[in-house]
């Protein structure tokens, strides 16, 4: 809450009293609400471990920027694109140390062959729906050609990832275009990050509730770890919040259970882990592997029909991987034996990012009348209160 002085009245005479009223203006708490005013998990009193950053978002890592293109039209368009800049738009051409982990490979993330080979990637990441991943790849190239032509003259191996939104979105109609991808990249910025049914997460579901985009962060020593998820996984019966199994108690409104195209738990999850801590590529890979433990806290066992792909990167050591004439480069890095707090931060932030994607949502109806119900927030708080698990 921020007080400020506002002139409320008075007269023009020099001797007349001036009346000043103090008005209290409410400043939104980014830990409680999204920029669009939707509640986040902490607004429900759900407890989480660790110390969140100022925004409790991946953008707490300096330089990281997030942008969206959200496509909602008629009864069958429920999709979009999310763009994430590791070093901001101006940092394209300066690769980051990176590591990739596949918990289950029923999905796609382009560029990972080069990440596994070199331990780096460069430029913005795009996340969209399964049948638009090629368009996302092309959109990153189009943006780079326009804004960083020298970088594009060398070679580009963009990172584009996907989860499947075909329950709510007419996924085969190719609604996402290259200009939509470019728009998401150009819309990226620092600051608070909107969550729920936005960007690539627009048509996604998690535990058979409406979900999509979610983020969180943790502070470790002098550094920050941020996580962003596009959550589209899990069967209703698996759901666990704050350590309390809720799937059975919330099983009564589950339209996806009657849909015979996909098995319960089908879908995917893409997770990006960012940190400004100096890390080797293999240490980034170790952080990416810990996303699995964070997801498990929300109940999932990892369906065979879910593509669960995770990418972690470090924005430290700027210039160390930049192509040039140097014959030697050096990296600073956190010693391996001091990484445990960073692993814990990934687990905590991943869990909270998933729950944020669920909480910051409302019911959505899409193609063929398919409905995805929102997480019933009042019922959830009642169940967690009964289990003495609210903060």
Secondary structure, 3 states (H helix, E strand, C coil): CEEEEEEEECCCCCCCCCEEEEEEECCCCCCCECCCCCECHHHHCECCCCCCCCCCCHHHCCCCEEEEEEEEECCCEEEEEEEEECCCHHHCCCCEEEEEEEEEECCCECCHHHHHHHCEECCCEEEEEHHHHHHHHHHHHHHHHHHCHHHHHHCCCCEEEEECCCCCCCHHHCCCCHHHHHHHHHHCECCCCCCECCHHHCCCEECCEECEEEEEEEEECCEEEEEEEEEEEECHHHCEECCEECCCCCCCCCHHHHCCCCCCEEEEEEEEEEECCCCCHHHHHHHHHCHHHHHHCCCCCCCCCEEEEEEEEECCCCCCCCCCCCCCCCCCCCCHHHCHHHHHHHHHHHHHHHHHHHHCCCCEECHHHCEECCCCHHHHHHHHHHCCCEC
